[in-house]
Amino acid sequence: MSAWIVGSDHLDLLLTAAVAWNLLDPDRADETGRMLWRENLKSVAHRYPADRDGHRPGPIGFRDRHVDTYRFKPYPGRVDPQVVEPAAASLAYQSCEHPGWPNSKARAFTTRLKAEAQARTDAYIAQHGPVDLQRQPPTDRGWYATTDMQGQRHIRCGDGWNVPDRDVLHRAAALRTPPATPPPDQLS
């Protein structure tokens, strides 16, 4: 298993969702982001003990001390739970390598956020429409389809695994097809 240190945009995405969904008081976002990043750093340092400060897998120029300087910058626009779910899962995956992970606050936070995103997905799709994979540029691998063991097709956001920049939610919104509205004669 490999692990890397996520970027601050990744944390901003998760904390934006937590604040928007009333899972986190905005006044605690900086502190929570630093806690999440510390757990992520512990994991990567444990997984790659020979790597030193400034040479760990993660953002270019990242230094260990950056975890203590994190400042929350909220994402603009609506929060897409289909992006938040894989982003929370990714942070958990990148942070689970050290022995303290199972009982950590970071694990509890990412587990709760992922569950909240899953619970919000159907309502979000009903309101904003499903992702249309045909609308993304051929070079954009952000969204893809999977089929589970029961034959159910699911649309997944690959962007969430490594949040590349602050436009991730705007790209997700641009790929949604508005839900169909009933003809006027069927409205009551």
Backbone torsions as a table, in degrees:
resi	resn	phi	psi	omega
1	MET	NA	138.4	177.5
2	SER	-106.9	163.9	178.8
3	ALA	-149.2	151.7	175.2
4	TRP	-143.5	163.8	177.4
5	ILE	-85.6	125.1	-179.5
6	VAL	-73.7	160.2	177.5
7	GLY	-83.7	167.1	179.8
8	SER	-64.6	-30.1	176.9
9	ASP	-62.9	-34.5	178.1
10	HIS	-62.7	-46.7	178.4
11	LEU	-64.8	-41.1	179.3
12	ASP	-58.9	-41.1	179.0
13	LEU	-60.7	-49.2	-178.5
14	LEU	-63.7	-42.7	-178.2
15	LEU	-72.0	-32.2	174.6
16	THR	-60.0	-44.7	178.3
17	ALA	-63.6	-46.3	-178.0
18	ALA	-61.0	-39.5	178.5
19	VAL	-70.7	-45.6	-178.7
20	ALA	-61.9	-33.6	-177.7
21	TRP	-94.2	12.5	177.8
22	ASN	59.1	32.8	174.8
23	LEU	-94.5	-12.8	-175.6
24	LEU	-147.8	132.8	173.9
25	ASP	-70.8	133.3	-178.7
26	PRO	-55.9	-29.6	179.4
27	ASP	-67.7	-15.0	-179.2
28	ARG	-104.2	4.3	-175.7
29	ALA	-64.5	-43.3	179.4
30	ASP	-60.6	-50.1	-179.7
31	GLU	-60.0	-43.4	-179.7
32	THR	-66.7	-41.0	176.8
33	GLY	-60.8	-42.2	178.0
34	ARG	-64.8	-39.3	178.5
35	MET	-63.0	-45.1	179.7
36	LEU	-63.1	-42.8	-178.5
37	TRP	-68.2	-36.3	176.7
38	ARG	-61.0	-44.1	178.7
39	GLU	-63.7	-39.3	177.8
40	ASN	-63.1	-44.7	178.0
41	LEU	-63.7	-42.9	177.4
42	LYS	-56.5	-43.1	-178.7
43	SER	-62.6	-49.4	-177.6
44	VAL	-66.3	-40.6	178.4
45	ALA	-64.7	-36.8	178.1
46	HIS	-70.2	-41.4	-177.9
47	ARG	-68.6	-36.6	-177.9
48	TYR	-123.9	73.7	-174.4
49	PRO	-63.7	-21.6	179.9
50	ALA	-80.9	-18.6	179.0
51	ASP	-74.6	142.4	-178.5
52	ARG	-117.0	169.3	178.5
53	ASP	-47.7	128.5	179.9
54	GLY	88.8	-7.6	-177.8
55	HIS	-127.7	21.3	178.9
56	ARG	-90.0	153.4	176.0
57	PRO	-65.6	128.4	-178.8
58	GLY	159.3	-158.5	-177.5
59	PRO	-59.9	144.4	177.7
60	ILE	-62.2	132.8	178.7
61	GLY	82.1	3.3	-178.8
62	PHE	-68.5	133.3	174.4
63	ARG	-121.4	150.3	-177.4
64	ASP	-53.5	-37.0	-177.3
65	ARG	-65.5	-17.4	-179.3
66	HIS	-62.8	-26.5	-179.8
67	VAL	-61.7	-28.0	-178.7
68	ASP	-89.0	-1.8	-179.9
69	THR	-112.4	6.8	-177.2
70	TYR	-58.3	134.0	174.4
71	ARG	-129.6	126.5	-177.7
72	PHE	-66.5	131.1	174.1
73	LYS	-126.0	104.1	-175.6
74	PRO	-61.8	144.4	173.7
75	TYR	-75.6	141.5	172.9
76	PRO	-82.4	162.9	175.1
77	GLY	86.1	179.9	-177.6
78	ARG	-78.0	149.3	-177.2
79	VAL	-91.4	120.4	-178.0
80	ASP	-94.4	113.9	-178.2
81	PRO	-64.3	-24.1	177.9
82	GLN	-73.1	-15.2	173.0
83	VAL	-92.0	-39.8	-177.1
84	VAL	-65.7	-39.7	-177.7
85	GLU	-57.2	-53.4	179.2
86	PRO	-68.7	-27.9	177.5
87	ALA	-66.5	-40.4	177.0
88	ALA	-67.5	-41.7	178.2
89	ALA	-63.2	-38.7	179.8
90	SER	-65.0	-46.4	178.7
91	LEU	-59.8	-41.6	177.8
92	ALA	-61.2	-43.3	-179.3
93	TYR	-63.8	-39.4	-179.2
94	GLN	-75.2	-16.8	-172.6
95	SER	-108.9	-1.4	-170.4
96	CYS	-91.1	4.8	-173.3
97	GLU	-77.5	-16.6	-176.8
98	HIS	-99.2	155.5	-173.1
99	PRO	-63.4	-23.3	-178.3
100	GLY	-82.5	-6.8	-176.1
101	TRP	-57.3	-48.0	-173.9
102	PRO	-55.1	-30.6	-178.2
103	ASN	-107.2	15.1	-174.8
104	SER	-84.0	156.5	173.9
105	LYS	-66.4	-31.4	179.5
106	ALA	-64.5	-40.7	177.7
107	ARG	-64.3	-44.9	179.0
108	ALA	-61.1	-41.4	-179.9
109	PHE	-64.5	-49.8	-177.2
110	THR	-67.1	-35.4	177.7
111	THR	-64.5	-44.9	-179.9
112	ARG	-66.0	-42.8	-178.7
113	LEU	-65.4	-41.2	178.1
114	LYS	-62.8	-44.2	178.8
115	ALA	-63.9	-40.1	178.5
116	GLU	-64.9	-40.3	177.8
117	ALA	-63.2	-44.4	178.5
118	GLN	-60.1	-41.9	-178.4
119	ALA	-68.0	-25.1	-177.3
120	ARG	-93.4	-11.5	-172.4
121	THR	-61.7	-49.2	-177.0
122	ASP	-60.6	-43.7	179.7
123	ALA	-65.7	-37.2	179.2
124	TYR	-64.8	-44.1	178.5
125	ILE	-64.1	-41.2	179.1
126	ALA	-61.5	-36.8	-177.8
127	GLN	-82.6	-40.4	-171.5
128	HIS	-111.0	-3.3	178.6
129	GLY	88.4	162.5	179.9
130	PRO	-81.2	163.5	174.1
131	VAL	-75.2	132.0	175.8
132	ASP	-102.2	104.6	-176.7
133	LEU	-59.5	-26.2	-179.0
134	GLN	-71.3	-15.2	-177.0
135	ARG	-86.8	-9.7	179.7
136	GLN	-86.1	147.8	178.9
137	PRO	-59.9	150.1	-177.3
138	PRO	-58.6	-27.3	-179.0
139	THR	-86.8	-9.5	-178.9
140	ASP	-88.6	115.1	-179.9
141	ARG	-101.2	26.1	-175.4
142	GLY	-65.3	-36.7	-176.6
143	TRP	-124.0	145.6	179.7
144	TYR	-151.8	163.5	179.8
145	ALA	-105.0	142.9	172.9
146	THR	-129.4	159.3	175.1
147	THR	-124.6	126.6	-177.9
148	ASP	-83.2	-178.8	-176.2
149	MET	-65.5	-19.7	178.3
150	GLN	-93.4	5.0	179.0
151	GLY	83.7	7.6	178.8
152	GLN	-81.0	133.2	179.1
153	ARG	-89.1	134.7	179.6
154	HIS	-128.5	142.4	174.9
155	ILE	-99.3	130.8	-177.1
156	ARG	-122.6	149.0	178.3
157	CYS	-102.0	110.1	177.3
158	GLY	-72.5	-25.2	179.2
159	ASP	-56.9	-33.6	-176.6
160	GLY	-63.8	-23.0	-178.2
161	TRP	-72.6	-29.7	177.5
162	ASN	-147.8	83.9	-174.8
163	VAL	-56.8	108.2	-171.3
164	PRO	-76.9	-29.1	-178.1
165	ASP	-168.0	-178.7	-174.7
166	ARG	-76.9	-5.9	-179.6
167	ASP	-88.6	5.3	-173.5
168	VAL	-57.0	-40.4	-179.6
169	LEU	-74.8	-32.2	176.9
170	HIS	-66.4	-40.3	176.4
171	ARG	-63.7	-40.9	179.6
172	ALA	-64.3	-43.3	-179.4
173	ALA	-64.9	-36.3	-178.5
174	ALA	-66.9	-21.0	-177.7
175	LEU	-93.7	-1.2	-178.5
176	ARG	-83.8	139.0	175.0
177	THR	-99.0	122.0	-177.8
178	PRO	-55.1	145.0	178.4
179	PRO	-62.4	147.2	178.6
180	ALA	-68.0	139.2	176.0
181	THR	-103.7	145.3	-179.7
182	PRO	-66.3	151.0	176.2
183	PRO	-57.1	151.8	-176.7
184	PRO	-55.8	-32.4	-179.3
185	ASP	-72.1	-12.6	178.9
186	GLN	-99.0	-3.8	177.3
187	LEU	-79.7	140.5	179.4
188	SER	-115.4	NA	NA
